[in-house]
Amino acid sequence: MRELLLELEQAVQNKKPVCYTCLVETRGSTPQKPGAAMLIFSDGSQAGTLGGGCVEAEVKRRALRVLDTDAPEIMTFQLDNDYGWDDGLICGGRMKVLVDPVRNEDDLQYFRTMLELLEGDQGCTEAVVLNPESAEGIAETDRYLIDANNEIVASRGNPQPPAQLLAGLKPIQNRPRPYVNAGIAYLTFHQTCQLIVIGCGHVGQKVAELASDVDFEIIAVDDRQEYCNAERFPTAKQLIVGTFDTTLADLPINRDTFIIIVTRGHNHDEEALGYVAQSPARYIGMIGSRRKVKLIFEDLLRMGTPREALARVHAPLGFDIGSQTVPEIALSIVAELVAWRNLDEVPAAYQRTSLVEELKTPDPA
């Protein structure tokens, strides 16, 4: 989205006619979900995508007509034979698409504020009026940008928001998916989650590669320079080399941090988990067999790590997909990371009881 907004700004500055289009509501099966955006230029070219297929071509066709007006529109598309027969894309769902011609610097101010919020990476929500009667808005397409503190910081259309706009808002800190409430679509843009990879061997390297592709910000940690370097971790935001006892105590961990422990040995895994188990991280996972995990849990319980802290740890790490090779193991790990980041609740089939529940409380030393 940031790259798309930068391209939008450049088009306006170059006096190149452009329409900003965004998927604001879906029902049923659709090729993209709310928040997907695309720019359409007067020559028929585009940047971004709404999912491809005939429906995208129809959005483009209608948007080119809207370029001759000043008024944004919300267009509805039913994904049936009309939009799928020639390429097999018959999803059976419904899409509502905002089409907004952006002509000048005044139009651009709203999008610049959106870009500032995204670059600040604190999370934000865009609220779009879909039903003026339900939302008590002045017009369909009125839009409002809401920051992480639930403050309206920009509007496009009527500057006076509907009374129920903030009442229907879900805190962005809870990472809600896009939703519709009382005739208003809420498009959510979440803070980037950082993934701390403790251990830069083959598994850690492959996990970092895949996790970066799905928008995790990578911090790689190891005590070996020959493993923890830019050549092996080209997408890492930060590389930390040093003994685990000196590096882990100072890690920048918050509620949007994910941590995986994939070091080269039992002792290093235990040491790392001892440092991070009581951190506020959203997710902590450790690789290893059930026997190894239990041994580490037993040691940490004896040393005073609270049982409830260890109960939060996902171990053995990753979804059980029968992984054997390093890429398969990494895939199972990243799938679990994405599920815990994106879903309100992980499917029951993938939920596991912590191995710490199988251990007795150790006798006091």
N, C-alpha and C positions, 0 to 999 in steps of 0.2 A: 504493500500500500504506500509506503514512503516513496518508493521509486516512481510510482504512478502519480503521486501528488507533485513530485518534482518535475515530472514531464508535463503535467498540466500547467504548472506555473510557467515553464519555458514556452509552451504553446501560446499562452495569453500574452506573454511579453513579446513574442514574435508576431503578434496579431494574427495567429493562425486559428480559425474557427474550430471549436472543440466542444463536444458534449461529454459530460461526466455521467456515466451510468453505473448504477449500483443495485444489486439484488437485495431487496428489503424484506421480502416475506416469501416463504415457500410452504407448500403443503404437499404431502405425498412424496413420491420419488422424483428427485430433480438432479441434474448433473452437477450443480453447484449449490452451496448453502448461502444464507444471508450474510452480507458483508463483502461478497465477491464484487469486484469493480472492474470497469473497462472504460477507456477513453476512445471516443470515435471522432475522427477528424473529417473535415469537409471533403477530402479526396477519397474517402471510403476506407482509409487505413485505420488501424486500431492499436491500442496498447492494453495489455491485460486481457482477461477473458471472463465471460459469464458461463462458461461450460461448453462452448462450441456448438456445432450442429445447426439445424435450421432455425431454432429459436434465436440464437445469437445473430444470425443473418437478418432475421426479422427485426430484432432490436435495432440493429444498425440501420436498416432501411427506414424505420420510423424516426430514429434519432436524427437522421439527416434532414428530415422534414422539420423537426423541432429546432434545428439550428437557425432557421429563418424566423423564429419567434424569440421572445424574451422569457417565456413562461416555462418552468419545469413541469413535467407530467409524471404520473405513475401509471405504467402500462401493465396489463395483466395478460399472461400467456398460459393457456391450457396445453399441457404437453401430451397431445394425442396424435392421431395420424396426420393432422395438418402440419405438425412441426417435426415429425419423425420418420415419415414413410420413406424418404429417399436415402437415409443413412442408417436406418435401423434404430434410431434413438427415439423410442416410444416409452417414456418413463411413467406416464400416467399421472404426473403431479401438476401443480400449478405454481407459477412464479409471478411475483410482482416486482417490477423493475422501475426504479427512479431514473428518469432521463432529465438531465439538467444542463442547458446550454450555458457555457461560461464564456463571457465576452470581453470583460475588461477588468481593470485593477479592482474596482469595487466588488465585482463578483468574486474575485480571487481571495478576498480577505478571509472569508469563512474557511476556505481550504488551507490558507496559510496557518490559521489557528489550529486546524486539525493536524497539520504537519508538525507544528510545534509540540502539540501534545504527544504525538507518536514518537518524535525524536527525544522528548523528555522521558519516555518509557516508564511512565507511572500508571498507565492504564487510563482509558476514557471510554465514554459511551456516546454514540450518536442516536438521538431520538428523532424519528421521522413520523409525522402525522399521516396516517393512512385513511382514517375515517373521520372527517371533520365533525360529524354529528356525535359520534361516541367520544371523541377527544375534546369536543368543545373548542376546536381550533378555528382560525379564520379561514384556512384553506388546506386542502390536501397538499402535501409536499412541504409544509412548514417544517423546519429542521432546527435542532438544537444540539450543541456540543456540551457535554457534561464531564468535568474533570474528576479525578479520583477522590476529591473532597465533596463530591455531589453538588458542585457549583456550576451553573450555566455560564459558560465563558464565551459563547458565540451563538448567533442565530442566522438563519437564512430564510427569509420570509417574514412572517409576523414576529416582531421582537418580544411580544408578550406571550409566554408559553401557556398551554392549557393548564388549568388548576391541578389536574391529577398527574401531570408529567412526572414530578419528583416522587409522588406517592407510589407510582408504579415502578420506580427505579430499583433495581437490585444492586447492592454494593459491588463495584467492579473488583474489589479485593477478593470476593468469593469466586471469581472467574466464571460468571454465568455465560452460557451460550446465548446467541441472539434469540430474542423472544418478542412476542406481541402482547400488549396489555392495554385494554380499554381504547382500542383504535390507534395505538401508537406502537411503532416498531422500534425496538431498542437493539442497535447494532453495537456489539461489544468489541473493544480492542484491548487485549490484555498486556500486562507487563511481561516482558521477555523473561522466561525462566532460565536461570543459570544451572548448568549441570557440572558438578565437581566430580571429575574422574580421578579417583585415588588409585594409582597404579597404571603405568603407561606401557604395559606389555601388549601382546597381540590383541587380547580381548578389549582392553581399554582403548587402544588405538581405533579398532573397528567400531566400537560403540560411539566414540567421539565423532567419527566420520558420519555415521548414520544419524546421530542425534542432531548434528549441525544441519543436516538436510531438512530436518523437521523443526527447525527454528529454536533449538536450545543454544544458549550461549555457553561455550565450553571453557572450563578452567581445568587444566591438567596438572596433576601433582605426582611427583615421584622423587626418589632420592638419587636417581641416576641420570646424569646429563645426556648420556648416549641414547636414552629412551624418551626423555621428556625434552623435546626440541621442536622447532618450527618445521623441520623437514617431515617428521612423523605426525605432527599435529598442526597442519597448515591453517585450519579454521579456528584454532583456539584463541580466545580473547586474551588469555593469560596462561603462562607456563611458570610453574613454581617448582624449583629444584631445591631440595634440602632434606634433612632428616625429618621423619614424620613427627617427632616430638617437638620440633621447632616450627614446622610449617602449619600443622593442623590447628594448633591453638589460636592462630591468627586468621583463619579463613573467614571471608565475608559471607556469613550464612544468615539468610532471612527466610520468611515463610514462603517465598517463591523459589527457594533453592532445592535442587534435587542432588543427591549424593549417591554415587555407587563406589563400592570398595572392591577392587579387583587387583590387589597387589600380587606379588609373586610367591607369597608364603603365608602360612597360618599365623605366625607371630606378628607380621606386619598388618594383616587383616584385623587381628585382635587389638593391636595398638591403635589403628585408625578408628575402629568402631568405638573404642573407649573414649576417644576425643569428641566424636560427633553424635553419639547416641542421644545425648540430652540437649542437642542443639534444636533451634526452632525450624529446621528444614522441613519442607512439605513431604519429602520422600527420602528415605535412607534404605539402600539395598546392599547386600553383601553376597558375593559369589561363594560357592562351596557346596560340598555334600551335606546331607542332613547330619551326619555324624560330626563333621568338622564344625558346623554351625552350633550344634549343641555343646561341644567342648568349649568353644569361645564364649557362648552365653554363660555356661557354668563358671568359667574363670571370671568373667566380668561381674556376675552376681556376687561371687565371693569377695571381689574387690570393692563392692558397694554401688555398682551401677543399678539404679532402680529397675525393678522388673517391668514396670509400665513403659520405661524408655526402650527396653529391648523388645517389648511386644510390638512396637511401631516398626521394627526393622523387617524389611522384606528379604527373607533369606530361607532357602536358597533363592538367588536373584533370578528374575525373569519368568515369563509365562512358560508353562510346560508345553512345548510344541515338538518334543522329541529331538531337540537340538543335538548335533554331534560335532559339526565343524565350527571354527571360530566365527565365520559370518552368520551361521545359524544361531549360535549362542548370542551374538550381538543383536541380531534381529529380535530374539525373544526378550532381551533386556529393554531395547528401545520401545518395543510394543507395550511393555508394562509401563514404562515412563510416560508414553503418550496417553495411555488410558488413565493414569492417575492425574495427568495434567488436564485432560480435555473433558472427562466424563464427570457428571455429578456423582455417580456411583458406579464402581467397577462391577461388571456382570458377576452374578453369584458363582458362575462356573469357574471364575478366575480368582475368587477370594479364597484365602487360605488362613487357617488358624496358625498363630505363631508357634514355633517350636519351643519357645520359652514356657509355654503352657504345659509341656511334657516334662518339665524339670521341677524337682523339689526345691524348696527354698533352702539354701545352704545354711549350715550351722554357723553362728557367729564365730569369728576367729578368736 
